[in-house]
């Protein structure tokens, strides 16, 4: 597990990313430095940073054989997000990122 922090007051974009991807501790999947890199790469867009972080985690989970959605062993059943569920969440976060971007029109005076 990674070294990380989370403040439920959501004072930073990193806290928002942790909320959106469900990495709120007390043990963390991604470290603060890793999440800060996603936030920087996404130009401080919390939704895009969360989508990129989840996308990277998905690749790790799939390559590690963790794509199983449910398992039943001797009457004990466990169900969790499968690959398609995570892909749907990533798609939703990317759509929110696109909606949150404000495009500034550029006007040029031609002489």
C-alpha positions in Angstrom: 0.0 0.0 0.0 1.1 3.6 -0.6 1.6 6.6 1.6 -1.3 8.9 1.2 -3.5 11.5 2.9 -7.2 12.3 2.5 -9.2 15.2 4.0 -13.0 14.7 3.9 -13.3 18.5 3.7 -12.1 18.1 0.1 -9.7 21.1 0.3 -7.5 19.9 -2.6 -8.0 18.4 -6.1 -6.1 15.4 -4.8 -8.8 14.9 -2.1 -11.5 15.1 -4.7 -9.7 12.5 -6.9 -9.5 10.2 -3.9 -13.2 10.6 -3.3 -14.1 10.0 -6.9 -12.0 6.8 -7.2 -12.8 5.5 -3.7 -9.2 5.6 -2.4 -10.0 7.3 0.9 -7.9 5.2 3.3 -7.0 4.3 6.0 -4.7 2.4 3.6 -4.2 3.9 0.2 -3.9 2.2 -3.2 -2.2 5.3 -4.8 0.3 7.6 -3.1 0.0 11.3 -2.9 2.8 11.8 -5.3 1.1 9.6 -7.9 -2.2 11.4 -7.5 -0.5 14.8 -7.7 1.1 13.7 -11.0 -2.4 12.8 -12.4 -3.8 16.1 -11.1 -0.9 18.0 -12.8 -1.3 16.1 -16.1 -5.0 16.8 -16.1 -4.5 20.6 -15.5 -6.2 20.4 -12.1 -9.4 18.8 -13.6 -10.5 16.5 -10.8 -12.7 14.3 -13.1 -10.0 13.8 -15.8 -7.4 13.1 -13.1 -9.7 10.5 -11.5 -10.4 8.9 -14.9 -6.7 8.6 -15.6 -5.9 7.2 -12.2 -8.7 4.6 -12.5 -7.5 3.7 -16.0 -4.0 3.0 -14.7 -5.4 1.0 -11.8 -7.6 -1.0 -14.1 -4.6 -2.0 -16.2 -2.9 -3.1 -13.0 -5.9 -5.1 -11.8 -6.5 -6.8 -15.2 -2.8 -7.7 -15.6 -2.8 -9.1 -12.1 -5.9 -11.3 -12.9 -8.3 -9.4 -10.7 -11.0 -9.0 -13.3 -13.4 -11.3 -11.5 -16.7 -9.7 -10.5 -17.9 -12.2 -7.9 -16.6 -15.3 -6.1 -18.4 -17.9 -4.0 -16.4 -20.2 -1.7 -18.2 -22.6 0.7 -21.3 -20.4 0.9 -19.4 -17.1 1.3 -20.0 -14.8 -1.6 -18.1 -11.6 -2.4 -19.1 -9.2 -5.2 -17.1 -6.2 -6.3 -16.7 -4.0 -9.4 -15.6 -5.9 -12.4 -13.7 -4.6 -15.4 -16.8 -3.4 -17.2 -18.0 -1.5 -14.1 -14.7 0.3 -13.8 -14.7 1.1 -17.6 -18.2 2.6 -17.2 -17.0 4.8 -14.3 -13.9 5.9 -16.3 -16.2 6.9 -19.2 -18.5 8.8 -16.9 -15.6 10.7 -15.3 -14.2 11.6 -18.8 -17.7 12.9 -19.8 -17.8 15.1 -16.6 -14.3 16.3 -17.4 -15.3 17.4 -20.9 -18.4 19.2 -19.5 -16.3 21.0 -16.9 -13.9 22.5 -19.4 -14.7 26.1 -20.3 -13.6 27.1 -23.7 -12.6 30.7 -24.1 -13.3 32.2 -27.5 -10.4 33.8 -29.2 -11.1 36.9 -31.3 -8.7 38.3 -33.8 -8.9 41.6 -35.5 -8.0 41.3 -39.2 -6.7 44.5 -40.8 
